[in-house]
Amino acid sequence: AQSVTQLGSHVSVSEGALVLLRCNYSSSVPPYLFWYVQYPNQGLQLLLKYTSAATLVKGINGFEAEFKKSETSFHLTKPSAHMSDAAEYFCAVSDRYGGSQGNLIFGKGTKLSVKP
Amino acid sequence: DTEVTQTPKHLVMGMTNKKSLKCEQHMGHRAMYWYKQKAKKPPELMFVYSYEKLSINESVPSRFSPECPNSSLLNLHLHALQPEDSALYLCASSEGDSGNTEAFFGQGTRLTVV
């Protein structure tokens, strides 16, 4: 069974500092991987996705993630945090061969706080 | 139009009530989903509809009944719910059968069962 593990339920950074949110996946086949962001009382918005093209994926709002097969990781980074980045971030994996689409399995989430 | 629209945004219902949640998308997506999200938890998949047919039911209690009247609409009928069913219910859609297409999420319906 596929799964993702997000290390750190809460990450706090200062405005302007590097953001690093960690995600490791467990899959017997190369997975499809996603990062979603959720603001309070909102739905989820896709930040970026990895679907076996480029290993370095650029997303919206200055975020990017690198797929590292050797480390089974897909960490999310942003060079300089902004106050508006404060939100809950979910890493998710999709069943590549199961024929079932946005059948996403989510990590437990990481809450990002940004200090002024 | 890249929106998934859910109504209502908030719903309070008693344990003997019957209510429905509605979801609509006009992106031509052929797969639609219901997720349940408890506070401070990730979303959990409930149902998947693919080409208007129920393809996945993640062992959801029968008091939740999904319906897909057409390719743009998805309903979730609620009956005899319990207080522990209070949660944010998220609808999502994606293009089709391949796992590499992202899911677009609605804003959710905040359900409170009293």
Chai-1 contact restraints between the chains, C-beta under 6 A:
chainA,res_idxA,chainB,res_idxB,connection_type,confidence,min_distance_angstrom,max_distance_angstrom,comment,restraint_id
A,Y32,B,G99,contact,1.0,0.0,6.0,A-B,restraint_1
A,Y32,B,N100,contact,1.0,0.0,6.0,A-B,restraint_2
A,Q42,B,Q107,contact,1.0,0.0,6.0,A-B,restraint_3
A,G43,B,L90,contact,1.0,0.0,6.0,A-B,restraint_4
A,G43,B,F105,contact,1.0,0.0,6.0,A-B,restraint_5
A,G43,B,G106,contact,1.0,0.0,6.0,A-B,restraint_6
A,G43,B,Q107,contact,1.0,0.0,6.0,A-B,restraint_7
A,G43,B,G108,contact,1.0,0.0,6.0,A-B,restraint_8
A,L44,B,F105,contact,1.0,0.0,6.0,A-B,restraint_9
A,L46,B,E102,contact,1.0,0.0,6.0,A-B,restraint_10
A,K49,B,E102,contact,1.0,0.0,6.0,A-B,restraint_11
A,T51,B,N100,contact,1.0,0.0,6.0,A-B,restraint_12
A,F90,B,P42,contact,1.0,0.0,6.0,A-B,restraint_13
A,S94,B,G99,contact,1.0,0.0,6.0,A-B,restraint_14
A,D95,B,G99,contact,1.0,0.0,6.0,A-B,restraint_15
A,R96,B,G99,contact,1.0,0.0,6.0,A-B,restraint_16
A,G99,B,D97,contact,1.0,0.0,6.0,A-B,restraint_17
A,Q101,B,A31,contact,1.0,0.0,6.0,A-B,restraint_18
A,Q101,B,S94,contact,1.0,0.0,6.0,A-B,restraint_19
A,Q101,B,D97,contact,1.0,0.0,6.0,A-B,restraint_20
A,G102,B,Y33,contact,1.0,0.0,6.0,A-B,restraint_21
A,G102,B,A92,contact,1.0,0.0,6.0,A-B,restraint_22
A,G102,B,S94,contact,1.0,0.0,6.0,A-B,restraint_23
A,G102,B,A103,contact,1.0,0.0,6.0,A-B,restraint_24
A,F106,B,P42,contact,1.0,0.0,6.0,A-B,restraint_25
A,F106,B,P43,contact,1.0,0.0,6.0,A-B,restraint_26
A,K108,B,P42,contact,1.0,0.0,6.0,A-B,restraint_27
A,G109,B,P42,contact,1.0,0.0,6.0,A-B,restraint_28
